[in-house]
Amino acid sequence: MSEKKAVWMHIGAGSFHRAHQAWYLHKLLEQGDDRWSIALGNIRDDANALLASLAAQNGEYVLETVSPEGERQYETITSIRKVLPWDRDITALVKQGADAQTRVIAFTVTESGYYLTPEHELDIQQADVKADLQGGIRTLYGALTRILKARIAAHGEPVTLLNCDNLRHNGERFRHGFLSFLQAKGETELFTWVKTRTTSPNTMVDRITPRPTPDVAERVLAATGIKDAVPVMGESFIQWVIEDDFINGRPALEKVGVELVASVLPWEEAKIRILNATHSCIAWAGTLIGLSYIDDSTRQRAIRQMAWEYVSQDVIPSLTPSPLDLAQYRDVVLARFSNPYIKDTNQRVAADGLSKIPGMVTPTLIECYKRGEAPTATAVLPALFFLFLKRWADGSLPYTYQDGVMQPDAVRAVFKAEDPLAVWEADEALFAELANSAEFLSLLRRTVAELEQWLTQPESQLAAV
């Protein structure tokens, strides 16, 4: 094609980007539309080995997908045409982001990577944010400040800043956090430029993508003959919904199954509350009874019932009316989580609970009370997470727990208190207006007690579906 080539720069070199956004861009290339390609980099140094291996393979890797019936498919993904090596000054990211060919800068930095309070304001007390306000690049905000200042200096062409994380109103929330950061940093010129020369569409992304284990590479080699150092695997299901608000062009994503819409809100709410919150519920519960995998945990009758009741009793009434068939969506989600071939770990899904409770669970708790109903089914989720954190505090979790906003000493102090549950429930960062609610604390006490009784049952009574 004669049209000038464009670059989609992606920040965040995790498995999800390579199984999701990169797959869609690859499908466009397969159709003969080669106008867009991906340049992939990372803000931090935790993906250097992956980036080096990808670079050695010219950005190509094999994606394995598996259906609930066990059907596996293999594709060599070719959309990452440039791998941006990491250094302390993110030199390659800055250079690529400043290039006029870069028309979209997208990112996956996890829910905790936006450093927002329960009121969705930038938390300038976070150590990483403080460091970046002094010129550091520990956060997305610090990195984008450096990248976009270089872009303005080079030419000032507009660019779309696209959030691809599981965050409600993700484009708006990122944008508000970023503009707040620029204001706090005194970056007046960049603040004005971002407001007028960028857009931040809201998006909804969906594909379960476990951390790759060594057997993925073994299956890839056996099925394709390709010796891939960095294959990635995911479920066969995939979805991407984007508000069509790109300021400097975009790939023809509608030709490869992406839904371009005016408002992503109904899809986003259903996904965050039904899929994401339920996923975490299952991971916390499964961990507490000694299971390692999401599919095994979902097939436990009691855990599946907890998840089903949470969605059916509290979430569906909160989201009705909806353009989606919410009951069908619930059933599809539970079927996906039961897929025995994915082997997604409870450890991966259990992460970042301190961000997930306020973002994914507390809104349903609040809405139930506003309807005049006690959120009995939803209370199970924070109660499970409380018991999960209790295990973390006493050192009895079977794995390392990762949480981007955790302050370990503060969490340990909760469980050293005379009444840990009361201290925990009073945390506005978790429960917003329900903090210090006697009614909610009473519900949590009953729920925690019931769960503790369930956890003392002999293994023979922890029946699988």
CORLIN-V424090 format. One record per helix or strand. SS is the DSSP state (h for helix, s for strand). FROM is the first residue (numbers start at 1). LEN is the number of residues. If there is no record, write none. Layout:
BEGIN
ss=SS from=FROM len=LEN
ss=SS from=FROM len=LEN
END
This chain:
BEGIN
ss=s from=6 len=6
ss=h from=15 len=5
ss=h from=21 len=10
ss=s from=36 len=6
ss=h from=45 len=12
ss=s from=61 len=6
ss=s from=72 len=6
ss=s from=80 len=4
ss=h from=91 len=8
ss=s from=102 len=6
ss=h from=111 len=4
ss=s from=116 len=1
ss=s from=122 len=1
ss=h from=127 len=7
ss=h from=140 len=15
ss=s from=159 len=5
ss=h from=170 len=16
ss=h from=188 len=10
ss=s from=198 len=2
ss=s from=203 len=4
ss=h from=214 len=11
ss=s from=232 len=4
ss=s from=239 len=5
ss=h from=253 len=4
ss=s from=259 len=3
ss=h from=265 len=24
ss=s from=293 len=1
ss=h from=294 len=5
ss=s from=300 len=1
ss=h from=301 len=19
ss=h from=326 len=12
ss=s from=345 len=1
ss=h from=346 len=5
ss=h from=353 len=18
ss=h from=379 len=15
ss=h from=408 len=9
ss=h from=420 len=6
ss=h from=428 len=7
ss=h from=438 len=18
ss=h from=459 len=3
ss=s from=464 len=1
END
